[in-house]
């Protein structure tokens, strides 16, 4: 789901923290996909309905909000590290372009089939892999900009794209398809038998991947760990302060929050933000949290659980495909055993069961992910492995 760096030298704390963060959000993603698979009778909206969503389900879903922004941010950051250690901008641009095309193709094929098990498909959901792929293609062009200009442009996109929320184009308009891809989540009718759902509008993600690339020099080999950690801490805290201040104003890019019947409901309303497309507040909260986690993980890099997280984070695309197919097979086994009667669904009955299911599945998949991660490190002569 992002660039995985070849490792011919000992892994430093800065790289361990990146893999560990990626591994953590992969596990949050697993939790959310277990919910989507086995809690079909209690699906949540975006933003969530506070009146009908219990706190455990709300905060479990909110954890998953970290996934896409952190994946995209780390993709940009890893692209910069790739250029610093192994190549110049020409090679970085070429790799980003090819890898982006590969991810887009993967979304249309293996990823979509894992969700639907339908061939030929009648609906193709253009989700996070699609967004990362197109963002990488965009970054393959943006890397040629001066860093200050790339940073400015990325922040302008992140901060300003909500000004476009009211802009829509009807199906008959020539701008309907490009705008559905860029910003207006919706349907694209390809034929009578095929529709595309642009679940992850692209424009804000270009801002996030550009921001990740622009932050790359913080992780340069020449930068002392203390300086990098201080920058990560300041950046994360500043982002969270900005999120709180803007959210209190209740006026830009989000449905207003409201005081609830209890303090807990008020907190839930305050953090009930929009992911599709990600609002300024959504990106500010999740990216700032990601920066703080990078800061924290680098400071505790010697802990055993950090090493465990890095295994998941070092083979993210492999894990992504593996867990999707594992969940689909488990779901089909459940259908075969319990069936679906009169619209009722089998599955878990509590949020605690979702967490337990995700933990069991993570443990079960860990040996396969560790094997593939070791294979990638050992067989650098196999070129296609770097795409997974």
N, C-alpha and C positions, 0 to 999 in steps of 0.2 A: 504494500500500500504506500510505500515510499521507497526512496533509494536506500539500499543497504550497502554500506561501505565495505570494500575488501579490506582485510586486516592482515597485513604482513608484519605489523609491529604490535607491541603490547597495547591493549585497549586502555585508553586514558579515562579518567573520571568523567570528562566532558562527554565522551562517547557512550560510556556506560549509562550516564543519566539520560541521554537521548533514547537509547534502547529500552531502558527501564520505564520511562514515561510512555513510550509507545506500547510497551507490554501491558502497562496498567490500563490504558484506555482500550486496548484490545479486549481485556477481561470485562470492562464495563460494557463494551459492545456485545460480548457474548451474553452477558446478563440480559441486555435489552432484547436480543434476538431469541433467547429462551422465553422471555415474556411474550414476544410476538407469536411464538410458535405454540405455546402451551397455556396462554391465558387469553385465548381468543374471545371469550365471553366478557372480557373486561379491558378492551382496547381503549387507548387514550387518544385524545385529539391533540392538535398543536395550535395554540397553547392549550393546556389541559383545562378541563372543566373542574374548577376547585370544589364545586358543590357536590360532585359525584365521584371524585377521585380521592381515595383514602391517602393519608400522608405517606405510608410506606411505599405505595405505588408511585405517588408523585415524586418522591425524592429518588427512587430507583430510576425512574425515567430521566430525572434531571441529571443524575450522574452520567447517563449516556449522552447528554448534550456535549460533554467534553470530547467525544470521539472524533467527529469530523473536523472541527477546528484544529485539534491537536495534530491529527494525521496530516492535514494540509500544511499547517505551520512547519511541522518537522520535515515534510517533503521539501519545502523551500530551503530550510536550514541545511538539510543533508545535501542538497544540490550545491550549495556554496562550499561545504566541506569537501565534496567530491572534486570540485574545481581547484580547491587549495592544495589537495594532496596528490591528485593524480593527473590533472589536465588543466587546460586553460578554458576560456569562455567558449571557444569554438567547439571543443569536445563536450563541454557541459550542455551547450545549446543542442547539439546533435543528440546527445543521450536523452535529454528531457523530451525532445520531439518524438523520438522513436519509442521511448517508454510510455509517453502519453498516448500515442496511437495504439500501443499494445493494450493499455488499460481500457481504452474505449472499446476495442474489439472484444476484450474479455467481458465487459459489462453486457454486451449484446449477446454473448454466447454462454460461457460457463456460469457466469454469475446469475444471469436472468433465468437460466434453466434450473439452477439450484433453488430459486424461489418458487418457480411455477411447475417444474417437471412437465412442461408442455412443449411439444415439438410437432409441427412448427408453432411458434408462439402467436397468440392473438393479442397479447399486451406485453410490451417491453418497458420495464421500470428503469428509468435512467437515474441512478442513485449515486452513492458516494464514490464508487470506483470511476464512474463516468465523470463526475465533477473533478476528481483528482487528475484523471487523464487529460481533460481539456485544460485544467489549470496548469499542468506541466507544459502543454503545448504553448499556452500563452506565455509562461515564464521563459520558454526557450527563446522568445523574442525579447522579453523584458530584461534579460540578463545583460544585454548590451547597453542599457541605460546607466548613467552614473549612479552610484549608490544613493546619493542624496535625492536624486530625481525619482528613482524607483521607490524609495521610502515615502516620499511625499505623495506620489501617485497612489501607492497602496493605501496610505492612511486616508486619502481623499475618497477612494472607492469605498473603504470600510465605513467611513463617517457619513458619506453623502448619498449612498445608494438608496437609503430610505426615502429620499426626496422623490424618487421615481415610483413609489408604491402605488400612486394613483393612476399611473400610466398603463393603459390596457389597449390591446388591439383585437378587433373581432376576427373570427376565423377566416373571413373572406379577405382580410387585409394581407398585403405582401409582407408586412412586418410581424404578423402573428407568430410564425415559426421562430425567427431569430429572437424575438422578444420572449417567447416561451422558454427558449434555451437560456437566455441571459438573465431574466429577472422575474418573469411572471409564471409561476408554477401552474402547469396546466396540461392539456392533452394536445397531441399532434396526431391528426388522422392521416395515416400513410396510405391505407387502402380500406376496403370494406372489411377486410379480415385482420388488419393490424393497426394498433394504436400505440403511440409512445407516450409515456407519462414522465414529464420533466420534474421529477421529485426534488432535485437539487439544482435550482437555478444557479448559473455559473458566476455571474458578475462579482458577488461578494467574495467568493472563494479565490478569485484572481487577486483580490486585495490581500487575503490572508497568506497565500503562497508567496506573494511579493514581499510581504512583511517578514516572513520566515527567512527568505534569501537575504534581505537587507540586514537582518540581525546576525547573519553568519559570522562576520568579523569578531563578534563577541566570543566566538568559539575557536578563534585562530590559535594555532600552537604557540604563537608568541605572546598571547594574552595570559597573564597570571590568573590562576584559579580564583584568588580573592577578588580581583577586579571584575571578572566575569560574574561571580556570584553576587557582588554588590549591584551590578547592573541589572541582573535578573530580579533581584529583590526589589529594587527601586521601580523597575518597569512593571512588575506584577502588582505591587501595592498601589502605584499610581493608577494603573488600569482599573483596579477594584474601586478605588476612591472615585474615579470618574464614572464608573458604572452606578455606584450608589447615588452620586450627586445628580446624574442625569435621570435616573429612575425616580428620584424624589420629585423631580419637576413634572413628571407624568405628561410629557408633551411631545415626544419625538420617537417615531418608529415603532411604537408599541401600544397595545391596548392598555389603558390606565389600570393601575393596581388599586385595590380598595381595602379598607379596613373590614376584617371579617368578624365573625362571632367570637373568635378566640385569637390569641396571639399567634398560634400556629397557622391558622387560616390566613391571617394577615401576611405572615412570612411567605407562605405558599403563593399568595397573590403577587407579592413583590418580585419573586423569582420566576414567575410564570411568563416566559418570554418566547419569542418566535424564532423557529429554526428554518422555516421554508418560505422564502430565503432567509438566511440568518440576519437578524437585525443588528444594528450597531451595538445595542445592549447585549445581545446574545454573544457576539464576538468579543466584546470588552470583558464580559464575565469569564468566558471559557478560555480565551487566550491568556488573560492575566493569571488565571488559575494554573494554566499550563506553564507559564514562566516561573511561578512560585514553586511548582512541583519540580521543575528542572533544577532550581536553586536547592531545594531540599534533597533531592536524590543525589546530587553531586556531593553533598556534605555527608551523606551516609552510604557512600558507595561500597564500603566493605561489608555491609550486612548481607547475610545469606539470601534474604528474601529479595534484595535488589538483583542479585545474580539470577534468581529464579525468574523475575520479571523480564530480564534482558533476553532470556531464551525466547519468550513469546515475541518480544520486540525485534529480534534479529531475523525473524522469518514471517513478517506480517502478512504478505500476500498468500503464502502457503497456508497459514492458519485461517485466514479469511475464507478461502475456498473450502478447506477441510471442515471447518465448523458449520458452514452452510449446508454441506452435503450430509454431515452427521445429523444435524437437526432435522433435515428433510426425511432421512431414512427413519429416524426415531418417530417422527410424526406419522409416517406411513405405517409403521409397525403398530402405533397406537390406533390408527383408523382400522387396521385389520383386526385388532384385538377387541376394540370397544365399539367401533362403528360410529356413525353420525345419525342420530334419530331426530326427525322433526325439528331441525334447526338447532338442537342443543349440541354443545361441544364437550368432548372429554378434555381433560387437562388438569393443571394444578388449580387448587382452590384458594391459595393464599400467596402473598408476596414472599413469605418465608420459604415456601416450597420452590419458588423461582430461584431464589438465592442458593438454596441447597442444590437444585438441579444444575445451575451454572458452575458451582464449585466442583461437583462430581464430574461434569463434562470437561472442565479445564484440566483436572487431574488425569482424566482418561486420555485426553489429546496431547498432554505434555510430552510423553516419550516420542511420539511421531514428530512433533515440532522440534524437539531437541535433536533428533536424528537428521532432519532436513537442514537445520542450522549448521550442524557439524559438516554435513555434506557440502554445503555452500562454501564453508571456510576451507575445506580440504581440496575441493575440485574447482579451483579458479580457472582451470583450462576449459571448462564447459561454459561457453559464453551465455547460453540461454538461462542458466541458473540465476544470473544477476537480475533478471526480470521478475523473479519470484522472491 
